[in-house]
Amino acid sequence: MNQTKPAHESSVDNSKKSILARGCDPIASLGASKAIPPLIGNPEYVPTTNDEDFIEKLQSRDWSVVFFAPGACRFNAASQPIPGGSNRTQEWTLEQYRELVRKHQGEQIQIVETLDERETVGLLTEALENAQDTHNTLHTES
């Protein structure tokens, strides 16, 4: 019998890749962490909703993609602080977050940002195509 994947699952295997996501709504972030991976080839998807957690995870290992979720991007676009900031990051825009990501992950890191949830799957799929395998790779800064 010929089996095919359901239409809502990707036929691409991204299981050796990883996404660190920075959102601002814990419920939406948890939902995304369950719904998105099967649509984009099952990469490891790690959601964060505060900067202490995000920065700790960012520095702890290598990532294929860093994703700034639509809610965080909308706060940034409105010149408002992204919820979950720390004393260190309370006035940051996405520009400072990008600088921090590149400092710890290097210039090759794929960074995805969107204001629109409908763009998320397509943008993450494209970023994963261009990203390095990193699943469970310990971070080594040069």
N, C-alpha and C positions, 0 to 999 in steps of 0.2 A: 504494500500500500504506500502510495506517495504522500508524504506529509509535508505540509507547508505551514509557515508561521502565520499566526493570526495577523490581520491587517494592521493592528495596533502595535506590533512588535517589529523591531528592526532586524534585517538580515545581516547587518554588519556586526562584527565582533569587536567591541571596544572594551572588553573585560580587563585588558591590561593597562587601561588608561583611568585617570581619576579627575574628578571635578571637586574643587573646593568652592562652595557657594556662600555668598554673604547676602542674606536677606534681612528683613526687619520684622517679619511676622512669623512667630514660631509655628503656628498652625499651618500657614501656607507653605513654609519651608519644609515641614515634615511631609505634607502632602506631595510637594514637588519631588522630594527625595524618594518617594515610592512610585510616583507616576512617570517621571521623566526617564529614568535609566532604561526600561524596556523599549522605549521609543527610539533610543539612540545607541543601541548596541551594548547595553548593560555595563557602562563604566561604573567604577566606585563613585558614589555621589555623597559628599559630606556637607550637610547644611550647617550654617552658623547664623546666629541672629544677634550677636554682640561682638564688639571688637576684641575683647580679651580672648575669647574662644577663637575667633577668626585669626588673630595674629599668632596665637600659640600654634594653631594648626598650620598656618602659612610657613612658619619657621621650622616646623618639626620634620618636614619631609618634602620631597619633590612632588609637584602636581602637574598634570597635563594641561588643565584649564582652570582658571579662576573666573567665576561667574558672579557678577553683581546683578542680583535679581531686580525685576521691574519695580517693585516697591522702593527699594533703596535708590534706584535710578530716578524715580519720580521725586523723591525727597530732594535729591541732589539738583534736579532740573528746576525745582521750585526754590532753590537757594536756602533750603532748610537742612538742619543737621540730620543725618541718617540715624534713626533710632538704634539704640544699643551701643552708642559711642562711649568711649572712656574719657577720663580727664585728658589724656594724651591726644585723643582724636576728635574731641567734641566740636571743633570748628573745621574739620576736614571736609574737602570736596572729594569727588572721585579722582581728581588729579593727584591728590596726596596718596590715596589708596593705591592708584596705579604705580606711583613711584615706589611705594613700599613693596608691592608685589614684585616689581622688576628687580629691586634691590635683593630680595631673598630668593627669587626664582630664576632670575636671569632674563635677558632680552628675548629668548625664544618662547617664553611662556605665552600661551594663548589667553587673552583676556576678553570676556564677553560681557557686554552691557546692553540692555534694552529697556525701554519704557513700556513695551507692549508684550504681554504674556504670549500672544499669538506668534511672536517671532522667536520665542525661546528655543523650541526644538530645532528649527532650521539653523539658528546661529550656533547652538551647541554642537550640532552634527558637523557643521563646517569647521568649527574650531577643533573638534576631535580628529578630523581628517588630517589636519596640519600639526597635530600635537604629538609629543613623544609618549611612549609607554612609560608609566610610572607607578602602576599599582603596587603598593607596599614597598616603595623605594625610599630608603632613608635619605634625608636631605644632607647634602654636603656643599657648604658654601666655599667658593674659591677666593 
